[in-house]
Amino acid sequence: MNLSIETVSGPQLAPFLPALARLRIEVFRAFPYLYAGSAEYEETYLQPLLNTPDALIVLALDGEQIVGASSALPLVQEVPALRGPLHAPEFDAAEVLYLGESVLRAEYRGQGLGHTFFDRREAHALKLGLPTTAFCAVQRPDDHPARPSPYRTLHAFWAARGYVERPDLSTTLSWTDVGDEGETPKSMRYWIRG
């Protein structure tokens, strides 16, 4: 392995879009996301990051191959479904960096890259003067038929980094699960630090 970390933003992301789209589909097919996406949809989904001020993508590379990635952008630049739950009086959206999805191939896990993703994004929040970082995670029932056994959530990892699970803060996003015909709504719960 020849691992390196590269941080890109804006138009610098363009040459990485096709490989990043493929990686996202590969990783998100697994539980708990079970996402049945397409490369075309993913490239369209990622395209706005090229023109989003203050967006950040952290790439993990093995040689020239992308094996992991993590994104972040100011909450005020996120979609309404993600902005909505974090509102006054408790939150000021202008003071929150939203930590988007992190994807990492299974064989590269357990080597500290998850911490690196958080370190780089939290440093970006400090650089932008945003005191709060937040993300949301899909909620699946413990008895979901696709849940592998054994299965370990990332809750302890997130909590050790100072994030607090907020059952009172949630939103809904929709996507098509592997094996389904169409999109269904998924409950997403927020984790907050700051």
N, C-alpha and C positions, 0 to 999 in steps of 0.2 A: 504494500500500500504506500502511496505517495500522497498523503492528505495535505490539503491546504484550504484556507478560508479566504474567500474574496467577498468584499462588500461592494455592491453596485447600486446605482440609483439612476432614475431617468432613462435617457436613451441608451446608456451603457448596458441596460438589460436586454435590448433587442436581439442580439445574436444568441442569447441563452433561452429565448422563449420556447422554441420547439422542444428542446431537451427538458426544460423545466415542466412544460405541459405533460410530457410523457411520464416524468418522474411522479408528478402529482397523481396522475391516474393510477399508476402502479401502487403507490403507497396507500392512497385513499380507498382502494378496493378492499382492503383488510378491515376487520372490525376495529373500532366501532363505527367508522364512517360508511363502509360498504357502498362506496360511491361508484356508480356505473357511468363514468364520464366519457367524453371524447376529446381527442387532441384539438379538434377545431374549437369546441366550446372552451377548453382551457386556455388556448391562446387568446381568444376573444376576452375571456375573464381577466387575464393578466395584462392585456394591452393597455388599459388605463394607467397602470403603474409607470409606464414610460413618460407620461405627462403629468403625474401627480407630484406636486411640490412636496418635498420632505419625505417622500416614500423611500423605503430602504429594503433591499433584498440581501440576505446573507447566504452565500453559496458555499457548500462544502464540496470540494473537488478531489477526486482520486485521479491524479494526472490531469487530463483534460475532461474527464467525465464527471458530470454533476451527480453526486450521490445523496445530496441533501440540500434543503433550502428553507429559509424562514423569512417572513415578511413583516413589515411594520409601516404604519402611516398614521398621521394625526387623525384622531377620531372625527374631527370636523370634515375630513375628506373621505370618510367611509360612507357606505350605503345607509339609507335611513333605518333599515331593520336593525343594524348594529349600533347606530347612534342613539336610537330612541330610548332604550332603557336607562342610559346613563345621563340623567338630566338633573336640573336644579330641583331642590336646593342642595342635594348631596354632591352632585358632580357638575363641573363646568366642562363641557365637551372640548373647549379650547385648551384645556390643561391635561388632556388624556392622549397618550400614544396607544393606539390599538395594535396589539400584537396579532398579526394574521397567522395563517397556517404555517406549521412547521412540518416538513416531510423529510424522512431519512430512511434509506434502505436498511432493512433489518440487520444485515451483516455488519453495518457500521455503528450500530447502537452500542451503548455501554463504554464508549471511548471518550466521553466528555464533550461530544459535539452538541448535545442538547444544552449543556451549560454555556457553551460558546455562543449558540444562537441567542440565548437569553442575555448574556453579557453584552453582545454587540447591540441588541435592540434596546436594552436598558441604557447603555451609553448614548445611543442615539436620542433617547428621551431626554437625558440630561443636557445634551448638546442643544436640543430644541427648547429647553426650559420647560419641559412638560413633567410635572411632579407625579403623575399617575400613569401607570401602565395597566392595561386590561386586555383580556381575551375571553372568548367563550368556547365551551366544549360541548359536543353533542351528548345528549343523555339517552342511554339505551337501558332497557330493563335488565336486571341481573339474569333473568331466565330467557333472554333473547336466543332464539335457535341458532344464530350464527356466532354466538359468543364462544371463543375457544376455551378449552380447559387444559392447563390452567391459564388464567388471564390476569394480568396485573395492570391496574390503571396507573396513570401518571400523577394521581392526586398527591401522593407523598412527595414526589419530586417538586411539584409546583408549590406545595406548602413550605417545603424546605427553602425555597427561593423567596419566601415572604408573601406569596399570593394567598388570598383568602377566598374560599368558595362562598358565593353569594346565592343561596337558593331563592332569595327574594328577587333576584335580577335575572331575567331570562328573555330570550327572543325566539323567534321561529324562522328557520330557513328551510327551503325545500330543494330536494334533489331526488334523482331516481336511484334506488338501491339496486345492487347487483341482483339480477333475476326478476326485477319488477318491470312492469310495462310503462309506468309513468312516475312523475314526481309525487312525493308525499311530504308533508310538513314534518320537521324534526325540531324538537325542543333543544335549545342551546343555553347552557348556564354560564354565567360570568364568574371569572376569577379576577380579583382586583389587588393591586399593590400600590400603596402610596396614600 
